[in-house]
Amino acid sequence: MAYPAEPLSAPVVDLPPVVEPVLAQSLPSSGSIAIGSGGWRPVVRWLVALCIALTCASGCLPGKRDNTPTTDATVDAATDTGADSDEGADTVPSVDTAQPEDVPADDTNGVALPKGCSQDTDCESLSLSDCTVPSCDIASGLCALTKAKNGTACTLPDECIVNTTCKSGACTGEDKSCDDNNDCTLDQCVAFEGCKHTVEDKICNDGSPCTTNDICDKGVCKGSPVNCDSVDPCRIGSCNKSTGLCNYAQFTKAGTNCTDNNPCTKGDGCDGKGSCAGKDFGPKDCDDGKPCTKDSCNLAAGGCLHIPLAGPKGCSDGKPCTDDACKAGKCISTPVKCTDGKPCTKDACKPAANGTDSECTFTPMNGAPCTDALPCAAVATCNQGTCKQTKPMVCDDGNACTSDDCLVKAGGCRFLPKSGPCSDGNACTTGDKCKDSKCVGTPKDCSDSDPCTLDQCDPVTTKCSHPFAPEGHVCAPGKACKTGKCTEAKG
């Protein structure tokens, strides 16, 4: 079976002083026994040494060079030599380190026993700590251990105990502080290993008032910078490292782009003193390039105004033979009307010599019809710019009740109403005569006084006829026609 190599510390046992030199020889210098590559053999040897030491404590360890067991008087004598000092240090009983000449350095159990001392250095192996001072009684060859003075510096194998000094023969000290001043580590001291700093992810404080939301990141406390961005482009924001408050006392350079919130200024820029200013608009700064608007800047209106203009002045499309005028803020162009009022001239507009103005031309025509110019001519043509009639107009509307003629001033034919007898072309009328340019006659009387007959005149024969009225025709109150007779109505 394999066992891990881990230290086995010696048990704490209050032993008589005579046993300590024996254990000092059997224990490893580290004060512990390792169970590993050496197996259990060192442990067995240490236990054997402990048993021998305990046996010797009971009186078998030679107290003198003659191998005579140590008597109570011998122990008392040794104890008397270690009287307490003024500092309170006690003397450990002396130990006879002599052996008979026939006893080998190592006994059958493998425990090395010290020989009789002749000087203090011979007893150094008996001291288990820095807080016991070994000394040799040269006369008796016995070693004695005396408690070191309180406050004497000493060492302990545990790195977690520092500032160690002797007190009442024991090495004591203070717990070691492992604080690395880092909020992001868990600081602790592990016995016999020293300080350990375990990284933790948690809320921390990086010590800067100019950061927020501080949190540990891989053992480092980090925070987000306080946002001190300035809304004013003419000022620079910064965080006060003492208070954590934003400060805007620093100004940007002169000429930095900004806006002074004035719609009637231009070229706005910072003045280098924390203010933004622009230059007032000039006459052309609101010019929209349109000739039919009046341009200006009005602060109350929020900027440039463009008021529409109307009228024949102020605009031009730049083209000849057009009449230009402003209308509802726009430049409206219409063709120039060139007319001399003569039907036998060709009217036209052409650019003037300067290329922008226009002029009208009137060219005489030959052979062109000009009937519209002579209202009483059926046919008229142009001859050297003059309209001449070639066939007169015949004015006849086919109405016997009008008088027909042509009058130039009237613009052509006239059809004036006249009176007198006429014929309306209806044989069933009599006494036809003109009235308001119409021929009107009186209808022929074909009445037979029968309410149940229809009185009609035949326009071909001019004779009267009396067919029955439709069945149910009301012929009198409460009566209706039936087969040409007026009878009581039913229902």
C-alpha positions as CSV (number, residue, x, y, z in Angstrom):
1,M,0.0,0.0,0.0
2,A,1.4,3.5,-0.9
3,Y,1.0,6.5,1.4
4,P,1.3,10.1,0.4
5,A,4.4,11.9,1.6
6,E,2.9,14.3,4.2
7,P,4.6,15.5,7.4
8,L,3.7,13.8,10.7
9,S,4.4,16.3,13.5
10,A,5.7,15.0,16.8
11,P,3.0,14.8,19.4
12,V,3.1,17.4,22.1
13,V,4.0,15.6,25.4
14,D,5.1,17.1,28.7
15,L,8.3,15.0,29.2
16,P,10.8,15.2,32.0
17,P,13.9,17.2,31.0
18,V,16.0,14.1,31.0
19,V,14.1,12.7,28.0
20,E,14.6,15.7,25.7
21,P,18.2,14.9,24.7
22,V,17.2,11.4,23.6
23,L,14.3,12.7,21.5
24,A,16.5,15.4,20.0
25,Q,18.8,12.7,18.7
26,S,15.9,10.6,17.3
27,L,13.8,13.4,15.7
28,P,14.6,14.8,12.2
29,S,15.9,18.3,12.2
30,S,12.7,19.5,10.6
31,G,10.7,18.5,13.7
32,S,8.5,16.2,11.7
33,I,8.6,12.7,10.2
34,A,7.8,12.2,6.5
35,I,5.9,9.1,5.5
36,G,6.7,8.5,1.9
37,S,9.7,7.0,0.2
38,G,11.1,5.9,3.6
39,G,7.9,4.1,4.6
40,W,7.0,3.6,8.2
41,R,10.6,2.9,9.4
42,P,11.3,6.4,10.6
43,V,8.1,6.4,12.6
44,V,8.9,3.0,14.2
45,R,12.4,4.3,15.1
46,W,10.9,7.5,16.6
47,L,8.4,5.4,18.7
48,V,11.2,3.1,19.9
49,A,13.2,6.2,20.9
50,L,10.2,7.5,22.8
51,C,9.8,4.3,24.7
52,I,13.6,4.2,25.6
53,A,13.3,7.8,26.7
54,L,10.4,7.1,28.9
55,T,12.1,4.1,30.4
56,C,15.2,6.1,31.0
57,A,13.1,8.7,32.7
58,S,12.1,6.1,35.2
59,G,15.7,5.6,36.2
60,C,17.5,3.3,33.8
61,L,19.5,6.0,31.9
62,P,23.0,6.1,33.4
63,G,23.4,9.1,35.5
64,K,27.1,8.9,35.9
65,R,30.0,7.5,33.9
66,D,30.0,4.3,36.1
67,N,26.6,3.4,34.7
68,T,25.0,3.7,38.2
69,P,21.4,4.7,38.1
70,T,20.7,8.3,38.8
71,T,19.6,8.9,42.4
72,D,17.2,11.4,43.7
73,A,20.1,13.3,45.1
74,T,21.7,13.5,41.8
75,V,18.6,14.9,40.2
76,D,18.2,17.3,43.1
77,A,21.7,18.5,42.7
78,A,21.2,19.1,39.1
79,T,18.0,20.9,39.7
80,D,19.7,23.2,42.3
81,T,22.2,24.3,39.7
82,G,19.4,25.7,37.5
83,A,18.0,28.3,39.9
84,D,15.6,30.9,38.4
85,S,17.2,34.0,37.0
86,D,16.0,37.5,37.6
87,E,14.1,37.4,34.2
88,G,12.1,34.4,35.4
89,A,14.0,31.9,33.2
90,D,14.0,28.4,34.8
91,T,16.9,25.9,34.6
92,V,16.0,22.5,33.1
93,P,17.5,19.6,35.1
94,S,20.9,18.5,34.0
95,V,21.3,15.3,32.0
96,D,24.2,12.9,32.4
97,T,25.3,12.2,28.9
98,A,28.0,9.7,29.9
99,Q,27.9,6.0,28.9
100,P,29.9,3.0,30.0
101,E,32.9,2.4,27.8
102,D,31.5,-0.9,26.6
103,V,28.2,0.7,25.4
104,P,28.3,1.5,21.7
105,A,27.2,4.9,20.3
106,D,24.0,3.4,18.9
107,D,22.1,0.9,21.1
108,T,20.3,-2.1,19.8
109,N,17.2,0.1,19.1
110,G,19.3,2.5,16.9
111,V,19.0,5.5,19.3
112,A,22.2,7.6,19.5
113,L,22.9,8.7,23.1
114,P,25.1,11.8,23.8
115,K,28.4,11.3,25.5
116,G,29.5,13.3,28.5
117,C,30.0,17.0,27.8
118,S,33.2,19.0,28.2
119,Q,31.9,22.4,26.9
120,D,28.6,24.2,26.3
121,T,28.7,23.5,22.6
122,D,28.5,19.7,23.3
123,C,25.0,20.4,24.7
124,E,23.6,22.3,21.7
125,S,21.9,19.2,20.3
126,L,19.7,19.1,23.5
127,S,18.0,22.4,22.8
128,L,14.7,21.9,21.0
129,S,14.1,25.6,20.3
130,D,15.7,29.0,20.3
131,C,14.1,29.7,23.7
132,T,16.3,27.2,25.7
133,V,20.0,27.8,26.3
134,P,22.2,24.6,26.7
135,S,25.1,24.6,29.1
136,C,27.7,22.0,30.2
137,D,28.7,21.2,33.8
138,I,32.3,20.2,33.1
139,A,32.7,18.8,36.6
140,S,29.9,16.3,36.3
141,G,29.7,16.1,32.5
142,L,26.0,16.9,32.7
143,C,24.1,19.2,30.3
144,A,21.5,21.7,31.5
145,L,18.9,23.6,29.6
146,T,18.0,27.1,30.8
147,K,15.0,29.2,29.5
148,A,16.1,32.1,27.3
149,K,15.4,35.6,28.4
150,N,11.9,36.9,27.6
151,G,12.1,38.9,24.4
152,T,14.9,36.9,22.9
153,A,14.4,36.6,19.1
154,C,13.4,33.1,17.9
155,T,12.1,31.4,14.8
156,L,9.1,29.1,14.1
157,P,8.6,27.0,11.0
158,D,5.1,28.4,10.5
159,E,5.3,31.5,8.1
160,C,1.9,32.6,9.5
161,I,3.5,33.7,12.8
162,V,5.8,36.7,12.8
163,N,7.6,38.9,15.3
164,T,8.5,35.8,17.3
165,T,10.2,36.1,20.7
166,C,10.8,33.9,23.6
167,K,8.4,34.0,26.5
168,S,8.8,31.7,29.5
169,G,10.9,29.4,27.4
170,A,8.5,29.2,24.5
171,C,8.7,30.8,21.1
172,T,5.6,32.9,20.5
173,G,4.6,35.6,18.0
174,E,1.8,37.4,16.2
175,D,-0.5,36.3,13.4
176,K,1.0,37.5,10.0
177,S,-1.1,40.0,8.1
178,C,-1.6,39.1,4.5
179,D,-3.5,42.2,3.5
180,D,-2.3,43.2,0.0
181,N,-4.6,46.3,0.0
182,N,-6.5,44.8,-2.9
183,D,-10.3,44.7,-2.6
184,C,-10.4,42.1,-5.3
185,T,-8.5,39.3,-3.4
186,L,-9.4,37.2,-0.4
187,D,-6.3,37.4,1.8
188,Q,-5.4,34.6,4.2
189,C,-2.4,32.9,5.7
190,V,-2.1,29.1,5.3
191,A,-0.1,27.4,8.0
192,F,3.4,26.4,6.9
193,E,2.6,27.8,3.4
194,G,2.3,31.5,3.9
195,C,0.1,34.2,2.4
196,K,-2.5,33.3,-0.2
197,H,-4.4,35.9,-2.3
198,T,-7.4,34.4,-4.0
199,V,-8.9,36.5,-6.8
200,E,-12.7,37.3,-6.3
201,D,-15.2,38.9,-8.6
202,K,-17.2,41.3,-6.6
203,I,-18.2,44.9,-6.1
204,C,-15.2,47.0,-5.1
205,N,-13.9,50.6,-4.7
206,D,-11.1,51.7,-6.9
207,G,-10.6,54.8,-4.7
208,S,-11.4,57.2,-7.5
209,P,-14.5,59.4,-7.2
210,C,-14.5,59.9,-10.9
211,T,-15.6,56.3,-11.6
212,T,-18.9,54.5,-11.0
213,N,-20.1,50.9,-10.9
214,D,-16.7,49.7,-9.6
215,I,-16.3,45.9,-10.0
216,C,-13.4,43.4,-9.8
217,D,-12.1,42.1,-13.1
218,K,-9.3,39.5,-12.9
219,G,-8.1,40.8,-9.6
220,V,-8.2,44.5,-10.6
221,C,-10.8,46.9,-9.4
222,K,-12.2,48.8,-12.4
223,G,-14.9,51.4,-12.7
224,S,-16.7,53.2,-15.6
225,P,-15.6,56.9,-15.9
226,V,-18.1,59.5,-14.8
227,N,-19.7,61.1,-17.9
228,C,-18.7,64.7,-17.9
229,D,-19.3,65.3,-21.7
230,S,-20.3,69.0,-22.1
231,V,-23.5,69.8,-24.0
232,D,-22.0,73.2,-24.7
233,P,-19.5,72.9,-27.5
234,C,-17.6,76.0,-26.2
235,R,-16.8,74.3,-22.9
236,I,-14.8,71.2,-21.9
237,G,-16.1,68.9,-19.2
238,S,-13.8,67.1,-16.7
239,C,-14.2,65.2,-13.5
240,N,-12.8,66.7,-10.2
241,K,-10.6,64.0,-8.8
242,S,-11.3,65.2,-5.3
243,T,-15.1,65.6,-5.3
244,G,-16.1,63.5,-8.3
245,L,-18.2,66.4,-9.6
246,C,-18.1,67.5,-13.2
247,N,-16.3,70.8,-14.0
248,Y,-16.9,72.9,-17.1
249,A,-14.6,75.8,-16.4
250,Q,-12.3,74.9,-19.3
251,F,-13.0,76.5,-22.7
252,T,-12.6,75.2,-26.2
253,K,-10.5,77.0,-28.8
254,A,-11.8,80.0,-30.6
255,G,-13.4,79.1,-33.8
256,T,-14.8,75.8,-32.7
257,N,-18.1,75.0,-34.4
258,C,-21.2,75.8,-32.4
259,T,-24.6,77.5,-32.8
260,D,-25.8,80.6,-31.0
261,N,-29.5,79.7,-31.6
262,N,-30.0,82.8,-33.6
263,P,-31.4,82.1,-37.1
264,C,-30.3,85.5,-38.4
265,T,-26.6,85.0,-37.8
266,K,-24.0,83.0,-39.8
267,G,-20.5,81.6,-39.2
268,D,-21.2,80.7,-35.6
269,G,-18.1,79.8,-33.6
270,C,-16.8,79.7,-30.0
271,D,-15.0,82.9,-28.9
272,G,-12.5,81.0,-26.7
273,K,-14.1,82.4,-23.6
274,G,-17.0,79.9,-23.3
275,S,-19.5,81.7,-25.5
276,C,-20.9,81.1,-29.0
277,A,-21.5,84.0,-31.4
278,G,-22.2,84.6,-35.1
279,K,-22.2,87.4,-37.6
280,D,-25.5,89.1,-38.5
281,F,-27.0,88.2,-41.9
282,G,-26.5,90.6,-44.8
283,P,-28.9,91.5,-47.6
284,K,-27.9,88.4,-49.7
285,D,-27.9,85.8,-46.9
286,C,-31.6,85.1,-47.3
287,D,-31.7,85.4,-51.0
288,D,-33.6,82.4,-52.4
289,G,-32.6,83.3,-56.0
290,K,-36.2,84.0,-57.0
291,P,-37.0,87.4,-58.5
292,C,-40.7,87.2,-57.4
293,T,-40.1,87.1,-53.7
294,K,-39.0,89.7,-51.2
295,D,-36.3,88.2,-49.0
296,S,-35.4,89.2,-45.4
297,C,-34.5,87.6,-42.0
298,N,-36.9,87.8,-39.1
299,L,-35.8,86.5,-35.7
300,A,-39.4,86.3,-34.4
301,A,-40.3,84.2,-37.5
302,G,-37.4,81.9,-36.9
303,G,-35.2,82.9,-39.9
304,C,-35.5,84.0,-43.5
305,L,-38.8,85.1,-44.9
306,H,-39.7,85.0,-48.7
307,I,-42.8,87.1,-49.3
308,P,-44.4,86.5,-52.8
309,L,-44.6,89.4,-55.2
310,A,-47.1,90.2,-58.0
311,G,-46.9,92.5,-61.0
312,P,-45.3,92.9,-64.4
313,K,-42.0,94.1,-63.1
314,G,-39.1,92.4,-61.4
315,C,-38.8,89.2,-63.3
316,S,-37.7,87.9,-66.7
317,D,-37.3,84.4,-68.2
318,G,-34.5,85.8,-70.3
319,K,-36.2,84.9,-73.6
320,P,-37.4,87.3,-76.3
321,C,-41.0,87.5,-77.5
322,T,-42.5,86.7,-74.0
323,D,-44.3,88.9,-71.6
324,D,-43.0,88.1,-68.0
325,A,-44.8,89.0,-64.8
326,C,-44.8,87.8,-61.1
327,K,-47.8,85.9,-60.0
328,A,-48.0,84.3,-56.5
329,G,-44.3,84.5,-56.1
330,K,-43.5,82.9,-59.4
331,C,-42.3,84.4,-62.7
332,I,-45.0,83.6,-65.3
333,S,-44.2,84.0,-69.0
334,T,-46.7,84.3,-71.9
335,P,-46.0,84.8,-75.6
336,V,-46.0,88.4,-77.0
337,K,-49.2,89.0,-79.0
338,C,-48.3,90.7,-82.2
339,T,-51.5,91.8,-84.2
340,D,-52.3,94.7,-86.4
341,G,-56.0,93.8,-86.7
342,K,-55.6,93.1,-90.5
343,P,-56.6,89.7,-91.9
344,C,-54.2,89.9,-94.8
345,T,-51.0,90.4,-92.9
346,K,-48.9,87.7,-91.2
347,D,-48.2,88.8,-87.7
348,A,-45.0,87.5,-85.9
349,C,-42.6,88.3,-83.1
350,K,-38.8,88.2,-83.5
351,P,-35.9,89.0,-81.2
352,A,-34.7,92.6,-81.3
353,A,-31.1,93.5,-82.2
354,N,-30.0,93.4,-78.5
355,G,-31.0,89.7,-78.3
356,T,-33.3,90.1,-75.3
357,D,-36.1,92.4,-76.4
358,S,-38.6,91.6,-79.0
359,E,-40.4,93.3,-81.9
360,C,-43.5,92.5,-84.0
361,T,-43.6,92.1,-87.8
362,F,-46.6,92.3,-90.1
363,T,-46.0,90.8,-93.6
364,P,-48.7,91.3,-96.4
365,M,-50.3,88.1,-97.7
366,N,-51.7,87.2,-101.2
367,G,-54.3,84.6,-102.0
368,A,-55.0,83.7,-98.4
369,P,-58.7,83.5,-97.5
370,C,-60.0,86.4,-95.5
371,T,-63.7,85.7,-95.4
372,D,-63.8,86.3,-91.7
373,A,-62.7,89.9,-92.3
374,L,-65.7,90.6,-94.7
375,P,-68.9,89.3,-93.0
376,C,-71.1,90.0,-96.1
377,A,-68.8,88.1,-98.5
378,A,-69.3,84.4,-99.2
379,V,-65.8,84.3,-100.6
380,A,-62.9,86.7,-99.9
381,T,-59.1,86.6,-100.6
382,C,-56.1,88.7,-99.7
383,N,-54.5,90.8,-102.4
384,Q,-51.3,92.7,-101.4
385,G,-52.4,92.7,-97.8
386,T,-55.9,93.8,-98.6
387,C,-59.0,91.6,-98.2
388,K,-61.3,91.6,-101.3
389,Q,-64.8,90.0,-101.8
390,T,-65.1,87.7,-104.7
391,K,-68.6,86.4,-104.1
392,P,-71.4,88.1,-102.0
393,M,-73.1,86.5,-99.1
394,V,-76.7,85.2,-99.7
395,C,-78.7,85.5,-96.5
396,D,-81.8,83.2,-96.4
397,D,-82.9,81.3,-93.4
398,G,-85.9,79.6,-95.1
399,N,-88.3,81.2,-92.7
400,A,-91.3,83.1,-94.1
401,C,-91.7,85.0,-91.0
402,T,-88.3,86.8,-91.2
403,S,-86.8,89.5,-93.4
404,D,-83.3,88.5,-94.5
405,D,-80.4,90.9,-95.4
406,C,-76.6,91.3,-94.7
407,L,-75.1,94.2,-92.8
408,V,-71.4,94.6,-92.4
409,K,-71.8,96.5,-89.2
410,A,-74.0,93.8,-87.8
411,G,-71.2,91.3,-88.6
412,G,-73.1,89.5,-91.5
413,C,-76.6,88.3,-92.2
414,R,-79.6,89.6,-90.3
415,F,-82.9,87.8,-89.9
416,L,-85.5,90.2,-88.6
417,P,-89.1,89.1,-87.6
418,K,-92.0,90.2,-89.8
419,S,-95.8,90.0,-89.7
420,G,-98.5,88.8,-92.1
421,P,-100.2,85.6,-93.3
422,C,-98.2,82.5,-93.6
423,S,-98.6,78.7,-93.7
424,D,-97.4,76.5,-90.9
425,G,-97.7,73.4,-93.2
426,N,-100.5,71.8,-91.0
427,A,-103.8,71.1,-92.6
428,C,-105.5,70.8,-89.3
429,T,-104.9,74.5,-88.5
430,T,-106.6,77.6,-89.8
431,G,-105.8,81.4,-89.8
432,D,-102.0,80.9,-90.0
433,K,-100.0,84.2,-89.4
434,C,-96.5,85.3,-88.4
435,K,-95.8,85.9,-84.8
436,D,-92.3,86.4,-83.2
437,S,-90.6,85.1,-86.4
438,K,-92.8,81.9,-86.3
439,C,-95.9,80.9,-88.3
440,V,-98.7,80.1,-85.9
441,G,-102.2,78.6,-86.8
442,T,-105.4,77.9,-84.9
443,P,-106.2,74.2,-84.4
444,K,-109.4,72.9,-86.2
445,D,-112.4,72.3,-83.8
446,C,-113.4,68.6,-83.9
447,S,-115.2,68.4,-80.5
448,D,-118.3,66.2,-80.3
449,S,-118.9,67.0,-76.6
450,D,-118.6,63.3,-75.7
451,P,-116.2,62.7,-72.8
452,C,-115.7,59.1,-73.8
453,T,-114.4,59.9,-77.3
454,L,-111.1,61.3,-78.5
455,D,-111.5,64.3,-80.9
456,Q,-108.9,64.2,-83.6
457,C,-108.1,65.8,-87.0
458,D,-106.6,63.9,-89.8
459,P,-103.8,66.1,-91.3
460,V,-104.1,64.4,-94.7
461,T,-107.8,64.5,-95.2
462,T,-108.4,67.4,-92.8
463,K,-111.5,65.4,-91.5
464,C,-112.4,64.9,-87.9
465,S,-112.6,61.5,-86.2
466,H,-113.9,60.4,-82.7
467,P,-112.4,57.0,-81.5
468,F,-113.4,55.7,-78.0
469,A,-111.4,57.0,-75.1
470,P,-109.3,54.4,-73.2
471,E,-111.3,52.1,-70.9
472,G,-111.4,53.5,-67.4
473,H,-110.9,57.1,-68.6
474,V,-112.6,59.4,-66.0
475,C,-115.4,61.0,-67.8
476,A,-117.2,62.5,-64.8
477,P,-117.0,62.4,-61.0
478,G,-117.4,58.8,-59.9
479,K,-117.7,57.6,-63.5
480,A,-115.4,56.0,-66.1
481,C,-115.6,55.3,-69.8
482,K,-116.5,51.8,-70.9
483,T,-116.9,51.0,-74.6
484,G,-117.3,54.7,-75.4
485,K,-119.9,55.3,-72.7
486,C,-119.7,57.1,-69.4
487,T,-120.8,54.7,-66.7
488,E,-120.7,54.4,-62.9
489,A,-117.2,53.4,-61.8
490,K,-116.9,50.1,-59.9
491,G,-115.0,49.4,-56.8
